[in-house]
Amino acid sequence: MTSPTHSTQSAPMQATMLMLMSMLCFSAMNIAIRTLAGELPSTQIVLLRNVFSLFIVVVWQVMLTLQLPRFKTQRPFGHFWRATAGICAMEAWFYSLTLLPVNLATALSFTTPIFASIIAIAFLGERAGIRRWCAIMAGFIGMLIILRPGTENMDPRALFVIFSSTMMAIAGTLVKSLTRTEPPETIVFYMALFMIPWSALPVIGQWQPVGSGVFATIFIIALLSTIAHLFLARAFMRADMVMLMPFDFTRLIFTAIFAYFLFGETLDGPTLLGSLIIVASTVYIAQREAKARKKQGG
């Protein structure tokens, strides 16, 4: 029989393993999206991914509860705006993965917490001292190291990732608000439900035939995304976000391994250095936010 002390001690280890599995699934999902470059327009991939995600969420709930889920909500408009920001982020992200080296896109995606922190300061009234602003500036320096503006290595298409990260930060802020009254399954369900009509609009008149192999790949993309979010949620149930955030960097490691063997991509020095700076700054920001919450709670 496992003692309560042993269970408490193993929780951080369990959270770490769940976090690593989540990052592995996210990396595999991005690689799967990259393999579809040239097969289908990214807008059509997004639509089919959302349809599959809605199906997976409903089936998952039926398996858990053995009845048809109702997904009651008190805030339908909150879900609508979260999905609106989310679909903008997803369209830009999927499109960028069909254009850019997947290592570059992944590295720049680490800027999402930086933009989320700025949004919280500007629109939610969060206080920020000199240390937090310095961490934000360090994050932007890391981003510039990766982008290398003013050089021949600067790829303007990378701005799609920056836009995606900004919109993802907005969506994440809205999710934080929704979690006060809505369970995770309801948030995921309405996200997919509202995203389907949004993602259908760009596909009107441009639908292309989908082969069985491509169809299966998109289903795998949706499944990996669902599993990744499930692992992530369970990791955060077992440990604080501050402890788990450094492991977000493993997304770049997993992606670099996949990209090297599948596409022959290599991770260059500036991209690695910029990513390390961005991740370090986001971890520091998270630590400052955690300390601020403890003071308010005390």
KANORVEN-V327316 format. One line per field, one symbol per residue. phi: phi as a letter, one per 30 degrees, with the letter a starting at -180 (. if undefined). A space follows every 10 residues. Layout:
# KANORVEN-V327316
phi = ???
This chain:
# KANORVEN-V327316
phi = .ddedddddd eddddddddd dddddddddd ddddddejdb dddddddddd dddddddddd ddddchaddc hdbcbddddd dddddddddd ddddddddcc edddddeddd dedddddddd ddcciddbdd dddddddddd dddddddhdi cdddcddddd dddddddddd dddddedddd bcdedddddd dddddddddd edceibdcec ddddeddddd eddddddddd dddddddcad deddeedddd eddddddddd dccidbcdee dddddddddd dddddddddd dddddddd
